[in-house]
Amino acid sequence: MIRNLTARLVIILIIAALAIWIDTGNNLTIRNPIDQTVLYERDVTPRLGLDLRGGLQVLMEADLPEDAAITAESMEIARTILENRTNALGVAENTIQVAGDRRIVGEFPGVQDSDAVLATIQQTGLLEFIDTGDISLPEGMEVLTDFSPTGEPAAAPEPLADGTVPTVYRTVMTGADLKTVAVIPSQLAGSYQISFTLSDNGARVFGEHTAANVGKHLTIVLDKRVISSPRIDGAIPGGEGVITGNYTAESANAFAVQLRYGSLPIPLKIVETRYIGATLGEDSLQKSLMAGLVGMSIVILFMGLYYRLPGIVADIAILFFAAVAFALFKWIPITLTLPGIAGFLLSTGSALDANILIFERIKEELRSGRTLEQAIDQGWLKARSSILDSNMATVITSLILFWFGSSFGATIVKGFSLTLMLGVAISLFTAIFVTRSLLALVLKVFKPKNLEFWFGI
């Protein structure tokens, strides 16, 4: 009936054990049995989406004229920078996607401080290194520079009420020339400094400026507001340097975050915000879990009553499928949303469809007079092509939906397609490998005689 049954069963048991281990814990830790040192650790806490957990959704748009050319690369860079900046605030489960040619959609499940997130997003993030000569500007001071993010020359400043004209400082280079930024310990105990490397163009400009301005200040501003005003202690050729100061680990890291993620290629404006309360999200989660539990219970009952012995085996395989799927969702991890749960439940139906096709084929073979072993072999052989064709069609459709969701910022469609595609892949393994192996084991041990009763012929 089936070769290498023992090896198959060992594989199934190992996968089931791993899935249960992941499903039943939120932090996986493997320790050295000798000294109990941690060899491996991973957080597998389920990630819940905006509709299940509550949070903030923000729609952003390029703050440029309608006829301004905006490249897809610029939008993708802006998306990545926003994702990194909001992650640095501790919003680690955010989802930020490009929607169309000019818009970006951000979702922040479980956000605690929506004002901080909105403030971070609203920053255009224009990072500039400006020449302030002998003057060290105070942190937080607003300044005018001769650089404009649109590429156009900066407008001349308007005179102040007393008739004086504000100083316009020269921009030496922008944050676009920064390649890497890192926090490193300084020679003073407990103090830190920021190291950086520049692009080839930035290295040339920076080297020339620092060589010609030793002892003067190169002030760093973000969105025209001073964040640091270090003095140039010497020429810095080669595109590598450090920013020194009285930095603690926290302040140095905060400064590095501003440098690393401060330069957006295009300015953005917020056009819409939507807040979903945690109560609504919790209610949606509870109802989704209840619906899934009721549906699964009805399916298990139907399979057991209608297909008898193979149906009971299929029920065990479906539970195996659910455990493995949830474990993968936690491991990858995949953010679970209501559409995502719907995609998972639909893939459960695909797993049942495969079993139903196989069992109906087996019943047909038994009615035609074949032995049980022949009927099972032929049933799997004849149903396999239909199962593969139907599931491949579902996978292809899921890929198209995933592309659509990624291209147009439709997170609902993307979540649905991703869980559906992954669920279909697991269901194929479950139907073809797990169900057949378990059925072979049951028949080998149980050896039923009344086939009409046990197979529902």
C-alpha positions in Angstrom: 0.0 0.0 0.0 2.7 2.5 1.0 6.5 2.3 1.3 8.6 3.6 4.1 5.6 4.1 6.4 7.7 4.2 9.5 9.9 7.0 8.1 6.8 8.9 7.0 5.3 8.6 10.5 8.5 9.9 12.1 8.5 12.9 9.9 4.9 13.6 10.7 5.5 13.3 14.5 8.5 15.6 14.3 6.6 18.3 12.4 3.6 18.0 14.7 5.9 18.3 17.8 7.6 21.4 16.4 4.2 22.9 15.5 2.8 22.3 19.0 5.9 23.7 20.5 5.6 26.9 18.5 1.8 27.1 19.0 1.8 26.8 22.7 4.5 29.4 23.5 5.4 33.0 22.6 9.1 32.8 23.2 11.1 29.8 21.9 14.4 29.2 23.8 16.9 26.4 23.4 19.5 26.2 26.1 22.8 24.3 26.5 22.0 21.4 28.8 25.4 21.7 30.5 25.6 25.4 31.5 22.1 26.5 30.5 23.4 29.2 28.2 20.9 30.3 25.6 21.8 28.7 22.2 18.7 30.0 20.3 15.9 32.4 21.1 13.0 33.7 19.0 9.9 35.7 19.8 6.9 34.0 18.1 4.1 36.1 19.7 1.1 36.2 17.2 1.0 39.5 15.3 -2.5 40.9 15.1 -3.5 43.3 12.4 -5.2 46.7 12.8 -8.7 45.3 12.5 -8.1 42.8 15.3 -6.0 44.8 17.7 -7.0 48.4 17.1 -4.6 51.1 16.2 -3.9 53.9 13.7 -4.2 54.0 9.9 -2.6 56.9 8.0 -2.8 57.8 4.3 0.1 59.9 3.0 0.6 61.7 -0.3 3.6 63.3 -1.9 3.6 67.0 -1.1 4.6 68.1 -4.6 2.7 69.7 -7.5 0.5 67.3 -9.5 2.7 67.5 -12.6 5.9 66.8 -10.6 7.7 63.6 -11.7 7.9 61.1 -8.9 9.7 57.8 -9.5 8.7 54.5 -8.1 12.2 54.2 -6.6 11.7 57.4 -4.6 8.4 56.2 -3.3 9.9 52.9 -2.3 12.8 54.6 -0.5 10.3 56.9 1.3 8.3 53.8 2.4 11.4 52.1 3.7 12.6 55.2 5.6 9.1 55.7 7.2 9.0 52.0 8.2 12.5 52.2 9.8 11.7 55.5 11.6 8.4 54.3 13.1 10.0 50.9 14.0 12.6 53.0 15.9 9.8 54.4 18.0 8.9 50.9 19.1 6.0 50.4 16.6 7.5 47.1 15.4 4.4 45.6 13.8 3.6 48.4 11.4 2.7 47.9 7.8 3.7 50.6 5.3 3.0 50.2 1.6 3.1 52.2 -1.5 -0.4 52.8 -2.9 -0.3 54.0 -6.6 2.1 56.6 -7.8 1.9 59.2 -5.1 0.5 57.7 -1.9 1.7 55.6 1.0 -0.6 53.8 3.5 0.7 53.1 7.0 -1.0 50.9 9.5 0.1 50.8 13.2 -1.6 48.0 15.2 -1.8 48.5 18.9 -0.1 51.9 18.8 0.0 53.5 22.3 1.2 57.0 21.4 -0.5 58.0 18.1 0.8 61.6 18.5 4.4 60.4 18.4 3.8 58.3 15.3 2.0 61.2 13.5 4.7 63.6 14.4 7.4 61.2 13.1 5.4 60.7 9.8 4.8 64.4 9.3 8.5 65.2 9.4 9.7 65.6 5.8 12.9 64.3 7.2 15.2 66.6 5.3 18.6 66.2 6.8 21.3 68.8 6.0 24.8 69.5 7.0 25.2 73.3 7.0 28.2 75.6 7.3 27.7 77.9 10.3 31.3 79.1 10.6 32.4 80.1 14.1 28.9 79.9 15.5 27.6 76.8 17.4 23.8 76.9 17.0 21.7 75.7 20.0 19.8 72.5 19.6 16.2 73.0 18.5 16.8 76.3 16.8 15.0 76.9 13.5 17.3 78.0 10.6 17.0 78.9 7.0 19.2 77.2 4.4 19.8 77.6 0.7 18.6 74.0 -0.1 15.0 73.1 -1.2 13.7 69.5 -1.3 11.9 70.2 -4.6 15.2 70.9 -6.3 14.3 74.6 -6.9 16.4 77.4 -5.5 15.3 78.4 -2.0 13.2 81.6 -1.8 14.8 84.6 -0.4 13.8 85.1 3.3 11.3 87.8 4.2 12.6 90.6 6.5 11.6 90.3 10.1 9.4 92.9 11.9 12.5 94.9 13.0 13.7 95.0 9.4 16.6 92.6 9.7 17.0 89.8 7.2 17.4 86.3 8.7 20.7 84.5 8.0 20.6 81.9 5.3 23.2 79.1 5.9 24.9 77.2 3.1 24.0 73.5 2.9 27.2 71.5 2.4 25.5 68.2 1.8 22.3 66.3 2.7 21.5 63.1 4.4 21.2 61.4 1.0 25.0 61.1 1.0 25.0 59.1 4.3 25.6 55.3 3.7 25.9 54.0 7.3 25.5 55.3 10.8 26.4 53.5 14.0 26.7 54.2 17.7 30.1 53.3 19.2 31.7 53.7 22.7 34.0 56.7 23.1 37.2 56.8 25.1 35.4 58.3 28.1 33.7 55.6 30.2 29.9 55.7 29.8 30.0 58.0 26.8 29.2 57.3 23.2 29.8 58.8 19.8 28.3 58.3 16.3 30.4 57.0 13.4 29.3 57.4 9.8 30.4 56.6 6.3 29.5 58.6 3.2 28.9 57.9 -0.5 31.6 58.7 -3.0 30.2 62.1 -3.8 29.6 62.8 -0.1 33.1 61.8 0.8 34.6 64.2 -1.7 32.4 67.1 -0.6 32.9 66.4 3.1 36.6 66.0 2.7 37.1 69.2 0.9 34.8 71.2 3.3 36.4 69.8 6.5 39.9 70.4 5.2 39.1 74.1 4.5 37.1 74.7 7.8 39.1 73.2 10.6 38.0 74.7 14.0 34.6 75.8 12.6 31.2 74.3 13.0 29.3 71.9 10.7 25.8 72.0 12.0 23.3 69.2 11.5 19.7 70.1 11.0 16.6 68.0 10.4 13.6 69.8 8.8 15.4 73.1 9.3 15.8 72.5 13.0 19.2 72.1 14.7 19.8 68.7 16.2 23.6 69.0 16.7 26.3 71.6 16.0 29.7 69.8 16.3 33.1 71.5 15.6 35.4 70.3 12.9 38.5 69.1 14.7 40.4 68.2 11.6 40.1 67.2 7.9 38.0 64.1 7.4 39.0 62.4 4.1 37.9 59.0 2.9 34.2 59.5 3.7 34.4 58.1 7.3 34.2 60.1 10.5 32.7 60.4 14.0 30.5 62.9 15.8 31.6 63.4 19.3 29.7 65.0 22.2 28.3 64.3 25.6 26.1 61.4 24.4 24.6 58.7 26.6 23.7 55.4 25.0 20.0 56.5 24.6 20.8 60.0 23.2 23.4 58.6 20.8 21.0 56.0 19.5 18.2 58.6 19.1 20.6 60.8 17.2 21.7 57.9 15.0 18.1 57.2 14.2 17.6 60.8 13.1 20.7 60.6 10.9 19.9 57.1 9.5 16.3 57.6 8.7 16.0 61.4 8.5 16.3 62.0 4.7 13.1 61.4 2.7 13.6 61.7 -1.0 10.2 63.5 -1.3 8.2 65.5 1.2 4.9 63.8 2.3 1.7 65.2 3.8 -1.0 63.3 5.7 -4.3 63.4 3.9 -6.3 61.0 6.1 -6.1 59.3 9.5 -8.3 56.7 11.0 -8.2 55.3 14.5 -9.7 51.9 15.4 -10.3 51.4 19.0 -8.9 48.3 20.9 -12.4 47.4 22.0 -13.6 47.0 18.4 -10.5 45.0 17.5 -10.9 42.7 20.5 -14.6 42.1 19.6 -13.7 41.3 16.0 -11.0 38.8 17.2 -13.4 37.0 19.6 -16.1 36.7 16.9 -13.6 35.5 14.3 -12.2 32.8 16.7 -15.8 31.7 17.6 -16.8 31.5 13.9 -13.6 29.5 13.1 -14.2 27.1 16.0 -17.9 26.5 15.1 -17.0 26.0 11.4 -14.2 23.6 12.2 -16.4 21.6 14.6 -19.1 21.2 11.9 -16.6 20.1 9.3 -15.0 17.5 11.6 -18.4 16.1 12.6 -19.5 15.9 8.9 -16.3 14.1 7.8 -16.6 11.6 10.6 -20.3 10.8 10.0 -20.2 10.7 6.2 -16.8 9.1 5.4 -16.5 7.0 8.6 -13.0 5.6 9.1 -11.2 7.7 6.5 -13.2 10.7 7.6 -11.9 10.3 11.2 -8.4 10.0 9.8 -9.0 13.2 7.7 -10.1 15.0 10.9 -6.8 14.2 12.6 -5.0 15.4 9.4 -7.0 18.7 9.5 -6.1 19.3 13.1 -2.5 18.7 12.0 -3.0 21.2 9.2 -4.3 23.8 11.5 -1.4 23.4 14.0 1.2 23.6 11.3 -0.4 26.6 9.6 -0.7 28.6 12.8 2.9 27.7 13.7 4.1 29.1 10.4 2.0 32.2 10.8 3.8 32.8 14.1 7.2 31.8 12.9 7.4 33.9 9.7 5.7 36.0 11.1 2.5 36.9 9.3 0.2 39.7 10.6 -3.2 38.2 11.1 -6.2 40.3 10.0 -9.8 39.4 9.4 -9.3 38.9 5.7 -6.2 36.8 6.5 -8.2 34.6 8.8 -10.8 34.2 6.0 -8.0 33.1 3.6 -6.8 30.5 6.2 -10.3 29.1 6.6 -10.8 29.0 2.9 -7.5 27.0 2.6 -8.9 24.6 5.2 -11.7 24.0 2.7 -9.1 23.2 0.1 -7.6 20.6 2.4 -11.0 19.0 2.8 -11.8 19.1 -0.9 -8.6 17.1 -1.5 -9.6 14.5 1.0 -13.1 14.3 -0.3 -11.8 13.7 -3.9 -9.6 10.9 -2.6 -12.2 9.2 -0.5 -14.8 9.3 -3.3 -12.3 7.7 -5.6 -11.6 5.0 -3.1 -15.3 4.3 -2.7 -15.7 4.0 -6.5 -12.8 1.5 -6.6 -14.3 -0.5 -3.8 -17.7 -0.7 -5.5 -16.0 -1.9 -8.7 -14.7 -4.9 -6.8 -11.1 -4.0 -6.0 -9.4 -5.0 -2.8 -9.0 -2.3 -0.1 -5.3 -2.0 -0.8 -5.9 -1.6 -4.6 -8.7 0.8 -4.0 -6.6 3.1 -1.8 -3.7 3.1 -4.2 -5.9 3.8 -7.2 -7.9 6.4 -5.3 -4.8 8.4 -4.5 -3.4 8.0 -8.0 -6.5 9.1 -9.9 -7.3 12.0 -7.5 -3.8 13.4 -7.4 -3.9 15.2 -10.8 -7.3 16.9 -10.0 -6.0 18.0 -6.6 -2.8 19.4 -8.0 -4.6 21.3 -10.8 -7.2 22.9 -8.6 -4.7 23.9 -5.9 -2.2 25.3 -8.5 -5.1 27.4 -9.9 -5.7 28.8 -6.4 -2.0 29.5 -5.8 -1.8 31.4 -9.1 -4.8 33.4 -8.2 -3.3 34.1 -4.8 -0.1 35.4 -6.4 -2.1 37.7 -8.6 -4.0 39.1 -5.6 -0.8 39.4 -3.7 0.8 41.5 -6.5 -2.3 43.6 -6.7 -2.3 44.2 -2.9 1.4 45.1 -2.9 1.2 47.4 -5.9 -1.9 49.4 -4.8 -1.6 49.3 -1.0 -4.6 47.0 -0.6 -3.5 45.4 2.6 -6.8 43.6 3.0 -6.3 41.8 -0.3 -2.6 41.1 0.4 -3.3 39.5 3.8 -6.1 37.4 2.3 -3.9 36.1 -0.6 -0.9 35.4 1.6 -2.7 33.2 4.2 -4.7 31.5 1.4 -1.5 30.7 -0.6 0.4 29.4 2.4 -2.7 27.4 3.6 -3.1 25.7 0.2 0.6 24.7 0.2 0.2 23.1 3.7 -3.1 21.5 2.7 -1.4 19.8 -0.3 1.2 18.3 2.0 -1.5 17.3 4.5 -3.8 15.6 2.0 -1.1 13.7 -0.1 1.4 12.9 2.6 -0.2 13.0 6.1 -3.7 11.7 5.4 -2.4 8.8 3.3 0.2 7.8 5.9 -2.2 8.0 8.8 -4.8 5.9 6.9 -2.2 3.3 6.1 -1.3 3.1 9.7 -4.9 2.7 10.9 -5.7 0.1 8.3 -2.5 -1.8 9.2 -3.4 -1.9 12.9 -7.2 -2.0 12.8 -7.7 -4.3 9.7 -11.5 -3.5 9.2 -13.6 -6.3 7.7 -17.0 -4.6 7.1 -15.9 -2.2 4.4 -19.5 -1.1 3.7 -19.8 0.3 7.2 -16.3 1.6 7.8 -16.0 3.3 4.4 -19.7 4.4 3.9 -20.1 2.6 0.6 
